[in-house]
Amino acid sequence: MGEWKKLTASDGHELGAYVAKPAGEPIGSVIVIQEIFGVNPHIQSVADGYAGDGFLVIAPALFDRYERDLHLGYSGPDAQKAFALYPKLNVDVALLDVAAAYEWLSSAGKGVGVVGFCWGGLMSWLTATRGDDLKVRPSCCVGYYPGGIGKYAAEQPSCPVMLHFGGNDTHIGKEQIDAVRSAHPEVEINVYEDAGHAFNRDVDPASYNAEAARISRERTLTFFKTHVS
């Protein structure tokens, strides 16, 4: 189990962050970026998992700018609330909060990897392409089903990037994947043909694809151990 910390972004905004620590000396550090459902139990479990692999992990609560302590589910009123918040999100403002998490991790003196899911996957991509403007220089970034990435495909990442997509994702068209592949042949793109959107979300039977989740996590962990540790 992790613990909650307070961070302060460069514009003075204070936000919460879930921190998970390894049993021993960290082999590196990881930022986990949430979906549009907040740093809910699923995102906390993702952070705990990478801490179990030896990383110091932090998941900043990017929705604290709109409503604090949002830990939403995936259906009913919770889902309605999440989708109502989505249009309010500003990626450049959210990057300030990612930068606060990066600054906190940097004090550990280890390489920093980033992994995000859905909207967080897009934020991971933008951390790779825009982070340098905020003195955020990750060792590598990983994006799971990064919604809307096609709009930003031409941006140049400053570090190695790995992306995971579901072949049956109805939220992200093939043209978005092709846009990234065409602009950045160096980016490692993995497509899981039988998987849909949010295939890593093991608490959501409507989305979860166990095989795609297993393979993508193995690839991500190897990527982190190569570039971060």
ChimeraX commands (.cxc) that place a marker at each C-alpha (Angstrom):
marker #1 position 0.00,0.00,0.00 radius 0.5
marker #1 position 1.16,3.50,-0.81 radius 0.5
marker #1 position 0.69,6.84,0.86 radius 0.5
marker #1 position -0.55,10.27,-0.15 radius 0.5
marker #1 position 1.76,13.27,-0.46 radius 0.5
marker #1 position 1.22,16.92,-1.25 radius 0.5
marker #1 position 2.99,18.52,-4.21 radius 0.5
marker #1 position 3.16,22.15,-5.30 radius 0.5
marker #1 position 3.23,23.02,-9.00 radius 0.5
marker #1 position 5.21,25.93,-10.37 radius 0.5
marker #1 position 2.08,28.11,-10.52 radius 0.5
marker #1 position 1.45,27.59,-6.80 radius 0.5
marker #1 position -1.30,24.98,-7.18 radius 0.5
marker #1 position -1.21,22.29,-4.49 radius 0.5
marker #1 position -2.17,18.77,-5.49 radius 0.5
marker #1 position -2.22,15.34,-3.97 radius 0.5
marker #1 position -0.13,12.43,-5.22 radius 0.5
marker #1 position -0.17,8.74,-4.49 radius 0.5
marker #1 position 3.33,7.42,-3.73 radius 0.5
marker #1 position 4.30,3.74,-3.75 radius 0.5
marker #1 position 7.75,2.71,-2.56 radius 0.5
marker #1 position 9.71,-0.48,-3.26 radius 0.5
marker #1 position 10.83,-2.79,-0.49 radius 0.5
marker #1 position 14.49,-1.88,-0.97 radius 0.5
marker #1 position 16.61,0.70,-2.76 radius 0.5
marker #1 position 14.75,1.91,-5.89 radius 0.5
marker #1 position 16.17,0.82,-9.24 radius 0.5
marker #1 position 14.55,3.89,-10.81 radius 0.5
marker #1 position 11.46,6.08,-10.64 radius 0.5
marker #1 position 8.13,6.07,-12.48 radius 0.5
marker #1 position 5.33,8.61,-12.88 radius 0.5
marker #1 position 1.92,7.01,-13.43 radius 0.5
marker #1 position -0.57,9.33,-15.15 radius 0.5
marker #1 position -4.25,8.71,-14.54 radius 0.5
marker #1 position -7.19,8.16,-16.86 radius 0.5
marker #1 position -10.09,10.61,-16.66 radius 0.5
marker #1 position -11.32,8.74,-13.58 radius 0.5
marker #1 position -8.74,10.16,-11.20 radius 0.5
marker #1 position -6.12,8.38,-9.13 radius 0.5
marker #1 position -8.67,5.71,-8.29 radius 0.5
marker #1 position -7.96,2.24,-6.85 radius 0.5
marker #1 position -7.03,0.86,-10.27 radius 0.5
marker #1 position -4.38,3.55,-10.88 radius 0.5
marker #1 position -3.13,3.07,-7.33 radius 0.5
marker #1 position -2.77,-0.66,-8.04 radius 0.5
marker #1 position -0.75,0.13,-11.17 radius 0.5
marker #1 position 1.56,2.28,-9.04 radius 0.5
marker #1 position 1.82,-0.47,-6.41 radius 0.5
marker #1 position 2.69,-2.97,-9.14 radius 0.5
marker #1 position 5.66,-0.98,-10.42 radius 0.5
marker #1 position 6.80,-0.39,-6.85 radius 0.5
marker #1 position 6.77,-4.16,-6.46 radius 0.5
marker #1 position 9.13,-4.31,-9.43 radius 0.5
marker #1 position 11.61,-2.08,-7.60 radius 0.5
marker #1 position 10.63,1.43,-8.72 radius 0.5
marker #1 position 9.76,4.50,-6.66 radius 0.5
marker #1 position 6.37,5.50,-8.10 radius 0.5
marker #1 position 4.19,8.60,-7.95 radius 0.5
marker #1 position 0.74,9.20,-9.42 radius 0.5
marker #1 position -0.16,12.91,-9.32 radius 0.5
marker #1 position -3.84,13.76,-8.85 radius 0.5
marker #1 position -4.33,15.87,-11.97 radius 0.5
marker #1 position -8.03,16.45,-11.25 radius 0.5
marker #1 position -7.29,18.30,-8.01 radius 0.5
marker #1 position -7.44,21.51,-10.03 radius 0.5
marker #1 position -11.16,20.87,-10.62 radius 0.5
marker #1 position -12.26,18.79,-7.64 radius 0.5
marker #1 position -10.06,17.26,-5.00 radius 0.5
marker #1 position -9.82,13.58,-4.17 radius 0.5
marker #1 position -11.74,12.29,-7.18 radius 0.5
marker #1 position -11.56,8.50,-7.33 radius 0.5
marker #1 position -14.23,7.57,-9.87 radius 0.5
marker #1 position -15.61,4.30,-11.16 radius 0.5
marker #1 position -16.31,3.41,-14.78 radius 0.5
marker #1 position -20.10,3.41,-14.99 radius 0.5
marker #1 position -23.20,5.26,-13.88 radius 0.5
marker #1 position -22.89,8.69,-12.24 radius 0.5
marker #1 position -19.12,8.30,-11.82 radius 0.5
marker #1 position -18.62,7.84,-15.56 radius 0.5
marker #1 position -20.94,10.76,-16.29 radius 0.5
marker #1 position -18.90,12.95,-13.96 radius 0.5
marker #1 position -15.63,11.88,-15.57 radius 0.5
marker #1 position -16.84,12.65,-19.09 radius 0.5
marker #1 position -18.25,16.00,-17.94 radius 0.5
marker #1 position -14.81,16.93,-16.60 radius 0.5
marker #1 position -12.97,15.90,-19.75 radius 0.5
marker #1 position -13.74,19.05,-21.83 radius 0.5
marker #1 position -12.30,21.21,-19.05 radius 0.5
marker #1 position -8.88,19.62,-19.21 radius 0.5
marker #1 position -5.95,21.66,-20.47 radius 0.5
marker #1 position -2.90,19.61,-21.37 radius 0.5
marker #1 position -0.43,22.44,-20.77 radius 0.5
marker #1 position -1.82,23.07,-17.29 radius 0.5
marker #1 position -1.79,19.34,-16.54 radius 0.5
marker #1 position 1.88,19.24,-17.52 radius 0.5
marker #1 position 2.61,21.64,-14.64 radius 0.5
marker #1 position 1.35,18.96,-12.26 radius 0.5
marker #1 position 3.33,16.23,-14.03 radius 0.5
marker #1 position 6.38,18.49,-13.66 radius 0.5
marker #1 position 5.74,18.74,-9.91 radius 0.5
marker #1 position 5.75,14.94,-9.71 radius 0.5
marker #1 position 8.94,14.81,-11.76 radius 0.5
marker #1 position 10.64,17.34,-9.49 radius 0.5
marker #1 position 9.70,15.30,-6.41 radius 0.5
marker #1 position 11.09,12.11,-7.96 radius 0.5
marker #1 position 14.24,13.83,-9.17 radius 0.5
marker #1 position 15.39,14.21,-5.58 radius 0.5
marker #1 position 15.83,10.43,-5.51 radius 0.5
marker #1 position 18.64,10.78,-8.03 radius 0.5
marker #1 position 17.34,8.05,-10.33 radius 0.5
marker #1 position 16.15,7.96,-13.93 radius 0.5
marker #1 position 12.44,8.72,-14.37 radius 0.5
marker #1 position 10.04,6.85,-16.64 radius 0.5
marker #1 position 6.47,7.88,-17.36 radius 0.5
marker #1 position 3.46,5.69,-18.09 radius 0.5
marker #1 position -0.08,6.91,-18.70 radius 0.5
marker #1 position -3.44,5.46,-19.64 radius 0.5
marker #1 position -6.00,6.90,-22.11 radius 0.5
marker #1 position -5.92,10.66,-21.40 radius 0.5
marker #1 position -2.88,9.89,-19.26 radius 0.5
marker #1 position -1.37,8.09,-22.25 radius 0.5
marker #1 position -1.68,11.30,-24.23 radius 0.5
marker #1 position -0.15,13.22,-21.31 radius 0.5
marker #1 position 2.76,10.76,-21.31 radius 0.5
marker #1 position 3.35,11.49,-25.01 radius 0.5
marker #1 position 3.20,15.24,-24.34 radius 0.5
marker #1 position 5.59,14.85,-21.42 radius 0.5
marker #1 position 8.03,13.40,-23.95 radius 0.5
marker #1 position 7.45,16.17,-26.50 radius 0.5
marker #1 position 6.88,19.26,-24.30 radius 0.5
marker #1 position 8.44,18.38,-20.98 radius 0.5
marker #1 position 11.78,19.98,-21.75 radius 0.5
marker #1 position 10.11,23.41,-21.64 radius 0.5
marker #1 position 9.36,22.69,-17.96 radius 0.5
marker #1 position 12.77,21.13,-17.24 radius 0.5
marker #1 position 11.14,17.70,-17.30 radius 0.5
marker #1 position 13.53,15.27,-18.97 radius 0.5
marker #1 position 12.23,11.71,-18.57 radius 0.5
marker #1 position 14.37,8.73,-19.44 radius 0.5
marker #1 position 11.47,7.26,-21.42 radius 0.5
marker #1 position 7.69,7.49,-21.76 radius 0.5
marker #1 position 4.98,4.87,-22.31 radius 0.5
marker #1 position 1.43,5.57,-23.47 radius 0.5
marker #1 position -1.44,3.11,-23.27 radius 0.5
marker #1 position -4.26,3.83,-25.76 radius 0.5
marker #1 position -3.45,7.58,-25.82 radius 0.5
marker #1 position -6.67,9.24,-26.91 radius 0.5
marker #1 position -6.28,12.11,-29.36 radius 0.5
marker #1 position -2.61,11.47,-30.04 radius 0.5
marker #1 position -3.12,11.97,-33.76 radius 0.5
marker #1 position -3.53,15.71,-33.16 radius 0.5
marker #1 position -0.05,15.82,-31.64 radius 0.5
marker #1 position 1.67,13.18,-33.78 radius 0.5
marker #1 position 4.01,15.66,-35.45 radius 0.5
marker #1 position 5.55,16.76,-32.13 radius 0.5
marker #1 position 9.08,15.51,-31.53 radius 0.5
marker #1 position 9.72,13.38,-28.42 radius 0.5
marker #1 position 12.92,14.06,-26.51 radius 0.5
marker #1 position 13.27,10.51,-25.18 radius 0.5
marker #1 position 12.45,6.93,-26.20 radius 0.5
marker #1 position 8.68,6.28,-26.39 radius 0.5
marker #1 position 6.62,3.09,-26.42 radius 0.5
marker #1 position 2.90,3.09,-27.28 radius 0.5
marker #1 position 0.24,0.41,-26.78 radius 0.5
marker #1 position -3.02,0.33,-28.76 radius 0.5
marker #1 position -5.94,-2.05,-28.98 radius 0.5
marker #1 position -6.67,-3.19,-32.51 radius 0.5
marker #1 position -10.41,-3.01,-31.77 radius 0.5
marker #1 position -10.27,0.39,-30.05 radius 0.5
marker #1 position -13.36,2.32,-31.12 radius 0.5
marker #1 position -12.06,5.51,-29.46 radius 0.5
marker #1 position -8.77,5.75,-31.35 radius 0.5
marker #1 position -8.89,5.32,-35.11 radius 0.5
marker #1 position -6.19,3.58,-37.10 radius 0.5
marker #1 position -5.37,6.91,-38.74 radius 0.5
marker #1 position -4.06,8.20,-35.40 radius 0.5
marker #1 position -1.72,5.24,-35.03 radius 0.5
marker #1 position -0.59,5.65,-38.63 radius 0.5
marker #1 position 0.07,9.36,-38.05 radius 0.5
marker #1 position 2.49,8.59,-35.22 radius 0.5
marker #1 position 4.09,5.71,-37.12 radius 0.5
marker #1 position 4.64,7.89,-40.19 radius 0.5
marker #1 position 6.07,10.83,-38.25 radius 0.5
marker #1 position 8.18,8.74,-35.86 radius 0.5
marker #1 position 9.37,5.37,-37.16 radius 0.5
marker #1 position 11.68,5.22,-34.14 radius 0.5
marker #1 position 8.72,5.03,-31.72 radius 0.5
marker #1 position 7.90,1.48,-30.65 radius 0.5
marker #1 position 4.21,0.94,-31.42 radius 0.5
marker #1 position 2.44,-2.21,-30.25 radius 0.5
marker #1 position -1.04,-3.09,-31.49 radius 0.5
marker #1 position -3.01,-5.87,-29.76 radius 0.5
marker #1 position -5.46,-6.98,-32.40 radius 0.5
marker #1 position -8.07,-8.60,-30.14 radius 0.5
marker #1 position -8.06,-5.84,-27.55 radius 0.5
marker #1 position -10.26,-2.77,-27.31 radius 0.5
marker #1 position -9.90,0.51,-25.47 radius 0.5
marker #1 position -8.73,0.41,-21.83 radius 0.5
marker #1 position -7.62,-3.21,-22.16 radius 0.5
marker #1 position -5.31,-2.87,-19.15 radius 0.5
marker #1 position -8.15,-2.00,-16.78 radius 0.5
marker #1 position -8.40,-5.26,-14.87 radius 0.5
marker #1 position -11.21,-4.04,-12.60 radius 0.5
marker #1 position -13.48,-3.39,-15.60 radius 0.5
marker #1 position -14.65,-6.64,-17.23 radius 0.5
marker #1 position -16.18,-4.70,-20.12 radius 0.5
marker #1 position -12.73,-3.50,-21.20 radius 0.5
marker #1 position -10.11,-5.85,-19.77 radius 0.5
marker #1 position -8.10,-8.11,-22.05 radius 0.5
marker #1 position -5.86,-10.26,-19.86 radius 0.5
marker #1 position -3.45,-11.35,-22.60 radius 0.5
marker #1 position -2.93,-7.84,-24.00 radius 0.5
marker #1 position -2.50,-6.48,-20.48 radius 0.5
marker #1 position 0.07,-9.15,-19.65 radius 0.5
marker #1 position 2.15,-8.71,-22.79 radius 0.5
marker #1 position 2.03,-4.91,-22.72 radius 0.5
marker #1 position 3.13,-4.83,-19.10 radius 0.5
marker #1 position 6.04,-7.18,-19.80 radius 0.5
marker #1 position 7.12,-4.94,-22.65 radius 0.5
marker #1 position 6.73,-1.80,-20.55 radius 0.5
marker #1 position 8.70,-3.26,-17.66 radius 0.5
marker #1 position 11.53,-4.28,-19.98 radius 0.5
marker #1 position 11.45,-0.79,-21.52 radius 0.5
marker #1 position 11.72,0.81,-18.08 radius 0.5
marker #1 position 14.53,-1.50,-16.98 radius 0.5
marker #1 position 16.39,-0.67,-20.19 radius 0.5
marker #1 position 16.04,3.10,-20.04 radius 0.5
marker #1 position 15.36,4.00,-16.40 radius 0.5
marker #1 position 17.21,1.61,-14.10 radius 0.5
marker link #1:1,2 radius 0.2
marker link #1:2,3 radius 0.2
marker link #1:3,4 radius 0.2
marker link #1:4,5 radius 0.2
marker link #1:5,6 radius 0.2
marker link #1:6,7 radius 0.2
marker link #1:7,8 radius 0.2
marker link #1:8,9 radius 0.2
marker link #1:9,10 radius 0.2
marker link #1:10,11 radius 0.2
marker link #1:11,12 radius 0.2
marker link #1:12,13 radius 0.2
marker link #1:13,14 radius 0.2
marker link #1:14,15 radius 0.2
marker link #1:15,16 radius 0.2
marker link #1:16,17 radius 0.2
marker link #1:17,18 radius 0.2
marker link #1:18,19 radius 0.2
marker link #1:19,20 radius 0.2
marker link #1:20,21 radius 0.2
marker link #1:21,22 radius 0.2
marker link #1:22,23 radius 0.2
marker link #1:23,24 radius 0.2
marker link #1:24,25 radius 0.2
marker link #1:25,26 radius 0.2
marker link #1:26,27 radius 0.2
marker link #1:27,28 radius 0.2
marker link #1:28,29 radius 0.2
marker link #1:29,30 radius 0.2
marker link #1:30,31 radius 0.2
marker link #1:31,32 radius 0.2
marker link #1:32,33 radius 0.2
marker link #1:33,34 radius 0.2
marker link #1:34,35 radius 0.2
marker link #1:35,36 radius 0.2
marker link #1:36,37 radius 0.2
marker link #1:37,38 radius 0.2
marker link #1:38,39 radius 0.2
marker link #1:39,40 radius 0.2
marker link #1:40,41 radius 0.2
marker link #1:41,42 radius 0.2
marker link #1:42,43 radius 0.2
marker link #1:43,44 radius 0.2
marker link #1:44,45 radius 0.2
marker link #1:45,46 radius 0.2
marker link #1:46,47 radius 0.2
marker link #1:47,48 radius 0.2
marker link #1:48,49 radius 0.2
marker link #1:49,50 radius 0.2
marker link #1:50,51 radius 0.2
marker link #1:51,52 radius 0.2
marker link #1:52,53 radius 0.2
marker link #1:53,54 radius 0.2
marker link #1:54,55 radius 0.2
marker link #1:55,56 radius 0.2
marker link #1:56,57 radius 0.2
marker link #1:57,58 radius 0.2
marker link #1:58,59 radius 0.2
marker link #1:59,60 radius 0.2
marker link #1:60,61 radius 0.2
marker link #1:61,62 radius 0.2
marker link #1:62,63 radius 0.2
marker link #1:63,64 radius 0.2
marker link #1:64,65 radius 0.2
marker link #1:65,66 radius 0.2
marker link #1:66,67 radius 0.2
marker link #1:67,68 radius 0.2
marker link #1:68,69 radius 0.2
marker link #1:69,70 radius 0.2
marker link #1:70,71 radius 0.2
marker link #1:71,72 radius 0.2
marker link #1:72,73 radius 0.2
marker link #1:73,74 radius 0.2
marker link #1:74,75 radius 0.2
marker link #1:75,76 radius 0.2
marker link #1:76,77 radius 0.2
marker link #1:77,78 radius 0.2
marker link #1:78,79 radius 0.2
marker link #1:79,80 radius 0.2
marker link #1:80,81 radius 0.2
marker link #1:81,82 radius 0.2
marker link #1:82,83 radius 0.2
marker link #1:83,84 radius 0.2
marker link #1:84,85 radius 0.2
marker link #1:85,86 radius 0.2
marker link #1:86,87 radius 0.2
marker link #1:87,88 radius 0.2
marker link #1:88,89 radius 0.2
marker link #1:89,90 radius 0.2
marker link #1:90,91 radius 0.2
marker link #1:91,92 radius 0.2
marker link #1:92,93 radius 0.2
marker link #1:93,94 radius 0.2
marker link #1:94,95 radius 0.2
marker link #1:95,96 radius 0.2
marker link #1:96,97 radius 0.2
marker link #1:97,98 radius 0.2
marker link #1:98,99 radius 0.2
marker link #1:99,100 radius 0.2
marker link #1:100,101 radius 0.2
marker link #1:101,102 radius 0.2
marker link #1:102,103 radius 0.2
marker link #1:103,104 radius 0.2
marker link #1:104,105 radius 0.2
marker link #1:105,106 radius 0.2
marker link #1:106,107 radius 0.2
marker link #1:107,108 radius 0.2
marker link #1:108,109 radius 0.2
marker link #1:109,110 radius 0.2
marker link #1:110,111 radius 0.2
marker link #1:111,112 radius 0.2
marker link #1:112,113 radius 0.2
marker link #1:113,114 radius 0.2
marker link #1:114,115 radius 0.2
marker link #1:115,116 radius 0.2
marker link #1:116,117 radius 0.2
marker link #1:117,118 radius 0.2
marker link #1:118,119 radius 0.2
marker link #1:119,120 radius 0.2
marker link #1:120,121 radius 0.2
marker link #1:121,122 radius 0.2
marker link #1:122,123 radius 0.2
marker link #1:123,124 radius 0.2
marker link #1:124,125 radius 0.2
marker link #1:125,126 radius 0.2
marker link #1:126,127 radius 0.2
marker link #1:127,128 radius 0.2
marker link #1:128,129 radius 0.2
marker link #1:129,130 radius 0.2
marker link #1:130,131 radius 0.2
marker link #1:131,132 radius 0.2
marker link #1:132,133 radius 0.2
marker link #1:133,134 radius 0.2
marker link #1:134,135 radius 0.2
marker link #1:135,136 radius 0.2
marker link #1:136,137 radius 0.2
marker link #1:137,138 radius 0.2
marker link #1:138,139 radius 0.2
marker link #1:139,140 radius 0.2
marker link #1:140,141 radius 0.2
marker link #1:141,142 radius 0.2
marker link #1:142,143 radius 0.2
marker link #1:143,144 radius 0.2
marker link #1:144,145 radius 0.2
marker link #1:145,146 radius 0.2
marker link #1:146,147 radius 0.2
marker link #1:147,148 radius 0.2
marker link #1:148,149 radius 0.2
marker link #1:149,150 radius 0.2
marker link #1:150,151 radius 0.2
marker link #1:151,152 radius 0.2
marker link #1:152,153 radius 0.2
marker link #1:153,154 radius 0.2
marker link #1:154,155 radius 0.2
marker link #1:155,156 radius 0.2
marker link #1:156,157 radius 0.2
marker link #1:157,158 radius 0.2
marker link #1:158,159 radius 0.2
marker link #1:159,160 radius 0.2
marker link #1:160,161 radius 0.2
marker link #1:161,162 radius 0.2
marker link #1:162,163 radius 0.2
marker link #1:163,164 radius 0.2
marker link #1:164,165 radius 0.2
marker link #1:165,166 radius 0.2
marker link #1:166,167 radius 0.2
marker link #1:167,168 radius 0.2
marker link #1:168,169 radius 0.2
marker link #1:169,170 radius 0.2
marker link #1:170,171 radius 0.2
marker link #1:171,172 radius 0.2
marker link #1:172,173 radius 0.2
marker link #1:173,174 radius 0.2
marker link #1:174,175 radius 0.2
marker link #1:175,176 radius 0.2
marker link #1:176,177 radius 0.2
marker link #1:177,178 radius 0.2
marker link #1:178,179 radius 0.2
marker link #1:179,180 radius 0.2
marker link #1:180,181 radius 0.2
marker link #1:181,182 radius 0.2
marker link #1:182,183 radius 0.2
marker link #1:183,184 radius 0.2
marker link #1:184,185 radius 0.2
marker link #1:185,186 radius 0.2
marker link #1:186,187 radius 0.2
marker link #1:187,188 radius 0.2
marker link #1:188,189 radius 0.2
marker link #1:189,190 radius 0.2
marker link #1:190,191 radius 0.2
marker link #1:191,192 radius 0.2
marker link #1:192,193 radius 0.2
marker link #1:193,194 radius 0.2
marker link #1:194,195 radius 0.2
marker link #1:195,196 radius 0.2
marker link #1:196,197 radius 0.2
marker link #1:197,198 radius 0.2
marker link #1:198,199 radius 0.2
marker link #1:199,200 radius 0.2
marker link #1:200,201 radius 0.2
marker link #1:201,202 radius 0.2
marker link #1:202,203 radius 0.2
marker link #1:203,204 radius 0.2
marker link #1:204,205 radius 0.2
marker link #1:205,206 radius 0.2
marker link #1:206,207 radius 0.2
marker link #1:207,208 radius 0.2
marker link #1:208,209 radius 0.2
marker link #1:209,210 radius 0.2
marker link #1:210,211 radius 0.2
marker link #1:211,212 radius 0.2
marker link #1:212,213 radius 0.2
marker link #1:213,214 radius 0.2
marker link #1:214,215 radius 0.2
marker link #1:215,216 radius 0.2
marker link #1:216,217 radius 0.2
marker link #1:217,218 radius 0.2
marker link #1:218,219 radius 0.2
marker link #1:219,220 radius 0.2
marker link #1:220,221 radius 0.2
marker link #1:221,222 radius 0.2
marker link #1:222,223 radius 0.2
marker link #1:223,224 radius 0.2
marker link #1:224,225 radius 0.2
marker link #1:225,226 radius 0.2
marker link #1:226,227 radius 0.2
marker link #1:227,228 radius 0.2
marker link #1:228,229 radius 0.2
view
